[in-house]
């Protein structure tokens, strides 16, 4: 799959924002003398997205466990490299089946943010990567962006950190395990996602928690759920109203490994 992107004005530097968003590199390109065309060749994921993959198959605990480990590992990798995704959702999780077993690929970094500049820049050693000292959980972001049903309470307020990714991941895993879905108003597609029902309306969990921080989430939601106590407790922590009460990505990865070992 290849996507062609261009800019109409050769004097414009707007295309550099695209490069930065897509490649997460430094702005090392100079203004081109001729119109610039960028081609990004991307892997084709024959398994579709997480919605399609999960909802087209019978429930399988082995697949669920593998996906939970892969998802927590992926987010830990992003945060280790100072990247906050900001739009984690089943649509943006693709599945490759080339190896014979499904492998998850986190995609669509259009809203992601590279956190840099918070390290100890005054006394860093020569040649040292100062961005390694960045704590993404203390890098505050203010753009209220993402997809409603996966947004943390603090994202709705426009003041959040990388812990918002942990909340979104909690929503995804919870919905995947219990196959909780809703119909998207625009696309009319059935999508994985948990919500709070208020009368005849369904409200995103993050929005509901913002309105009522003392609300207790009913995890698991279904009576005949096979969810283990370890996963239930982990989801409750991931979906905590206060982001400081959520595990960071590295703590989450360790805890998920422990929970899976106990299964």
C-alpha positions, 0 to 999 in steps of 0.5 A: 500500500502506498500513499502519495502526498504533495504540497502545492506551494514550493515555498511552503514548509507545511509539508514538514509537519507531515514528515514530523508526524509520520516519521517522528524525525527532526526537521532536517529538510530544507525548502525544496526547489521543486514540488516535493512528493512523499511516498510512504510504503506501508505493510498490508495487514490482511487481518484487518483491524481489531474490530473486524478480526474479533467480531468475525470470529468466535471468542478465543481466550488464547487470542485475547491473552496474546492480544493483551500482551501485545497491546501492553508491550506496544504502548510501553514501546511507544512511551519508552520512545517518548511518543504518546499516541493519543488516538488508540482505538480498535480502528487503529490496531491492525492485524498481520497474519503473515507469520501464521499467528496474528500480530498486532500493529498499532497504526495511525500516528496522525494525532501522536505527540513526541514528548521532548525537552523535559530532560536535564538539558543543562548538564547532559553529557556530550553526545548523550540523547537528552530525550531519554530522560523525558518522563512522558507521564509528566509531559502535559498536553492540551489538545483535546483530541482522539475518539470519544469512546476511548478518551480519558476524563482529563482529555475531555478537559484538555489537560493530560499526559501519556496516562490517557493512552493507558485509559484508552487501552483499558477501554479497548481490552475491556470491550475486546474481552466482553465483546461490548460494541456500539454502532458508530453514528457516522459509519453505522459500523459495529465497533468495539467499545465500552460505554455507560448507559444513561436512559436511552443514550450511551455515553463514553466512559471518560465523559461519564467519569468526568461528570461523576468521578465517584461512579463505580464501573461495573467490570465485568459488565456481563454476568457470564464473563470469564474475566479473571480477578487479575484482569478485572483489577488491572482494568479497574486501575487502568480506568481510574478517574485520577490518572495518577492512580493508573499504572504507567505503561511499564508497570502495566506491561509487568502486571499484564505479564504477571496476570497472564502467567497466573492464567 
